[in-house]
Amino acid sequence: QVQLVESGGGLVQAGGSLRLSCSASGSIFSINIMRWYRQAPGLQREVVAAITSGGSTDYADSVKGRFTISRGNAKNTIYLEVNSLKPEDTAVYYCNAPFIVTMDRKTLYNTWGQGTQVTVSS
Protein backbone atom coordinates (compact mmCIF):
# COMPACT_ATOMS: atom_id res chain seq x y z
CA GLN A 1 0.00 0.00 0.00
CA VAL A 2 1.37 3.37 -1.00
CA GLN A 3 1.11 6.16 1.50
CA LEU A 4 2.43 9.63 2.17
CA VAL A 5 3.34 10.58 5.73
CA GLU A 6 4.02 14.13 6.86
CA SER A 7 5.78 15.27 10.01
CA GLY A 8 7.42 18.33 11.50
CA GLY A 9 4.49 20.59 12.26
CA GLY A 10 4.06 22.36 15.55
CA LEU A 11 3.44 25.59 17.41
CA VAL A 12 5.83 28.42 16.67
CA GLN A 13 5.95 32.15 17.27
CA ALA A 14 5.67 34.62 14.42
CA GLY A 15 9.01 34.95 12.68
CA GLY A 16 9.98 31.42 13.54
CA SER A 17 10.77 28.45 11.33
CA LEU A 18 9.85 24.82 10.90
CA ARG A 19 10.93 22.00 8.63
CA LEU A 20 8.15 19.79 7.34
CA SER A 21 8.89 16.34 5.94
CA CYS A 22 6.92 14.06 3.64
CA SER A 23 7.93 10.48 2.96
CA ALA A 24 6.28 8.24 0.41
CA SER A 25 6.39 4.53 1.16
CA GLY A 26 5.16 1.34 -0.43
CA SER A 27 5.65 -0.34 -3.75
CA ILE A 28 6.67 2.76 -5.67
CA PHE A 29 8.37 2.80 -9.05
CA SER A 30 8.35 6.54 -9.62
CA ILE A 31 6.89 9.83 -8.51
CA ASN A 32 7.42 12.75 -10.85
CA ILE A 33 5.85 15.66 -9.00
CA MET A 34 5.22 16.19 -5.31
CA ARG A 35 3.40 19.16 -3.84
CA TRP A 36 2.71 20.77 -0.51
CA TYR A 37 -0.77 22.16 0.10
CA ARG A 38 -2.25 23.85 3.12
CA GLN A 39 -5.73 24.37 4.44
CA ALA A 40 -6.63 26.96 7.03
CA PRO A 41 -9.91 26.72 8.97
CA GLY A 42 -12.83 27.78 6.84
CA LEU A 43 -10.73 28.16 3.71
CA GLN A 44 -10.11 26.04 0.64
CA ARG A 45 -7.01 23.91 0.36
CA GLU A 46 -4.35 25.76 -1.60
CA VAL A 47 -1.12 24.67 -3.23
CA VAL A 48 1.99 26.08 -1.56
CA ALA A 49 4.93 24.58 -3.43
CA ALA A 50 5.80 21.88 -5.92
CA ILE A 51 8.93 20.02 -6.95
CA THR A 52 9.61 17.69 -9.86
CA SER A 53 11.86 14.64 -9.92
CA GLY A 54 14.36 16.81 -11.79
CA GLY A 55 14.41 19.37 -9.02
CA SER A 56 12.37 22.13 -10.65
CA THR A 57 10.37 24.07 -8.10
CA ASP A 58 7.39 26.40 -8.03
CA TYR A 59 5.79 28.42 -5.25
CA ALA A 60 2.61 30.26 -4.44
CA ASP A 61 3.17 34.03 -4.45
CA SER A 62 2.23 34.22 -0.79
CA VAL A 63 5.22 32.10 0.28
CA LYS A 64 7.91 33.02 -2.25
CA GLY A 65 11.11 33.96 -0.50
CA ARG A 66 9.99 32.42 2.80
CA PHE A 67 9.35 28.75 1.98
CA THR A 68 11.73 26.32 0.30
CA ILE A 69 10.77 22.92 -1.09
CA SER A 70 13.49 20.34 -1.60
CA ARG A 71 14.06 16.64 -2.15
CA GLY A 72 15.82 14.54 0.44
CA ASN A 73 18.59 12.03 -0.07
CA ALA A 74 16.13 9.27 0.70
CA LYS A 75 14.10 8.45 -2.36
CA ASN A 76 10.60 9.88 -2.45
CA THR A 77 11.15 12.21 0.48
CA ILE A 78 10.56 15.93 0.28
CA TYR A 79 10.86 18.80 2.72
CA LEU A 80 9.32 22.20 3.15
CA GLU A 81 11.40 24.74 5.02
CA VAL A 82 9.02 27.37 6.31
CA ASN A 83 10.68 30.56 7.51
CA SER A 84 9.56 33.98 8.68
CA LEU A 85 6.25 32.44 9.66
CA LYS A 86 3.19 34.63 10.00
CA PRO A 87 -0.06 33.93 11.85
CA GLU A 88 -1.78 33.63 8.47
CA ASP A 89 0.45 30.63 7.70
CA THR A 90 -1.46 28.69 10.34
CA ALA A 91 -2.98 25.67 8.60
CA VAL A 92 -2.83 21.93 8.17
CA TYR A 93 -0.07 21.23 5.65
CA TYR A 94 -0.58 18.27 3.31
CA CYS A 95 1.75 16.40 1.02
CA ASN A 96 0.35 15.38 -2.36
CA ALA A 97 1.49 13.32 -5.31
CA PRO A 98 -0.72 13.76 -8.38
CA PHE A 99 0.66 10.63 -10.07
CA ILE A 100 2.45 7.65 -8.52
CA VAL A 101 3.56 4.74 -10.69
CA THR A 102 3.75 1.53 -8.67
CA MET A 103 6.18 -1.32 -9.14
CA ASP A 104 3.53 -3.27 -11.07
CA ARG A 105 3.15 -0.21 -13.32
CA LYS A 106 -0.21 0.93 -12.07
CA THR A 107 -0.84 4.65 -11.75
CA LEU A 108 -2.28 6.03 -8.53
CA TYR A 109 -3.91 9.41 -8.86
CA ASN A 110 -3.97 12.22 -6.33
CA THR A 111 -2.46 10.57 -3.25
CA TRP A 112 -2.61 12.63 -0.04
CA GLY A 113 -0.94 12.41 3.32
CA GLN A 114 -2.81 12.86 6.58
CA GLY A 115 -1.49 16.37 7.15
CA THR A 116 0.58 18.08 9.81
CA GLN A 117 -0.63 21.07 11.81
CA VAL A 118 1.35 24.31 11.76
CA THR A 119 0.22 26.96 14.23
CA VAL A 120 1.85 30.38 14.31
CA SER A 121 1.20 32.59 17.31
CA SER A 122 1.43 36.36 17.13
Salt bridges, closest charged atoms under 4 A:
GLU46 OE2 - ARG38 NE 2.73
ASP61 OD1 - LYS64 NZ 3.19
GLU81 OE2 - ARG19 NE 3.04
ASP89 OD1 - ARG38 NH1 2.85
ASP89 OD2 - ARG66 NH1 2.73
